[in-house]
């Protein structure tokens, strides 16, 4: 709860403020609508006085590893104690502390390109996924550095991960924070392996292409389950699917989903036991994998650019161009977000780079389009779709394009990265 600090010492004012606080606490206990209003007011206050506190420069000393022009920030990551990690499009990764002090560069030298970052909260490490010139930048290599070491500026103490796996294309590594698992595909053996995120050296189980008769096209993961999707051509009338328990890989159900001939699959996503499926020119279908019940979304003929699943609310957000819409799994449209037109300043930027949903799934923070005035950061209620706060970047004379955004749940800071490799920290 925000506390207003002013110069007046009037007892009447103090009494009024005390009464307001008391009333809010009473409201919170009365009913759910009052509690929602309490949360809404608190959210507004949390962001009402937010402003630019400091700017960090990825290209400042000692980040001199890669010659050439500045590159944009493509990924941001922050920890509970205020560490900030920035990753640029040319693969430079640097770490800053909460005061803005530059701590270290994770790249060994200019021959390493960091592709992605993952904060493993299960053992408090930062995992860097990189490619190297020695492999013609073709093989993914993973290493884990303790956050405690990085906080001291030590980046040469790390543990190599998945060294036995050939992570060349089409091999990959996927981090599943919800279930605490890591999925790898070794290209040489075409073997899928599931590892523990608490200790990534622990292999839990493995399986190969033969787990699905037609071969595995892709894998979808959600809480407790993993869905194997078979290869499919447009002449087939069915799509083979297999649902596995994420903990031990046992088969929960095998099924064949009816498909229309001569139509490509545009969307296939999984949320618990629900499957979202859309073929070209058809409606989006919500299929219950356990009962085979199908719900058709008639307002959903256009291919969306992305989905965000809200596990706490049992709903999902669809992203299409600059619009966000919330749906339930009965196919009902629950909300559209007012004053929340997404801004995608560069075509290569994905929606997930400029959209953040809080862990409690009550707010969404996005980079939004303000027309001729450029862009600003908008905070909206997921339940109501109402805009709770708007952070005007123009007031700070910030003219560079934002290319990445994240939010620190612990400090309440909004962190943005721009086209010039700079990071901005916005604080209340």
Number of C-alpha atoms within 10 A of each C-alpha: 11 14 8 6 6 6 5 8 8 8 9 9 11 12 11 11 14 12 12 12 14 11 11 18 14 14 17 16 11 10 10 11 11 16 17 15 14 19 17 19 15 16 20 19 17 18 22 15 13 19 18 19 13 13 15 19 18 29 19 11 8 12 17 14 15 17 7 8 10 16 19 23 28 26 23 24 19 22 19 11 13 17 20 23 24 28 27 27 18 18 21 26 25 21 23 24 20 15 11 19 11 20 20 21 24 22 21 13 13 14 14 20 24 23 20 18 20 16 20 20 15 13 14 15 21 21 22 23 19 20 20 18 12 10 10 9 14 14 19 23 21 19 17 22 22 18 22 11 14 23 17 11 17 17 19 14 11 16 15 14 17 21 12 7 21 21 21 18 13 12 19 17 20 13 18 16 16 10 16 19 22 19 18 21 24 21 16 13 12 16 17 19 19 24 21 19 21 16 13 19 14 12 15 16 15 15 13 15 16 11 13 17 11 15 16 19 12 11 16 16 22 20 16 13 22 23 27 21 20 21 15 18 14 13 12 13 14 16 17 19 22 20 23 19 15 21 17 12 16 12 15 13 13 16 14 13 14 11 19 16 13 13 16 16 17 15 18 15 18 21 24 18 17 20 21 19 20 26 20 16 13 19 18 25 22 24 20 18 21 13 9 14 10 16 17 18 19 12 11 15 14 14 19 17 14 16 19 17 20 19 14 10 13 12 19 19 21 18 19 16 15 14 17 21 17 22 18 16 19 12 18 15 16 16 17 17 19 14 16 26 19 24 26 21 16 11 6 9 14 15 21 17 21 24 21 20 20 14 11 11 16 18 22 20 25 26 28 23 20 16 9 6 10 16 25 19 24 23 25 25 21 24 15 16 21 18 19 21 20 21 19 19 18 12 10 9 8 14 12 14 18 29 26 27 26 24 21 18 14 11 14 14 23 22 21 26 31 21 20 19 24 22 27 21 21 21 17 16
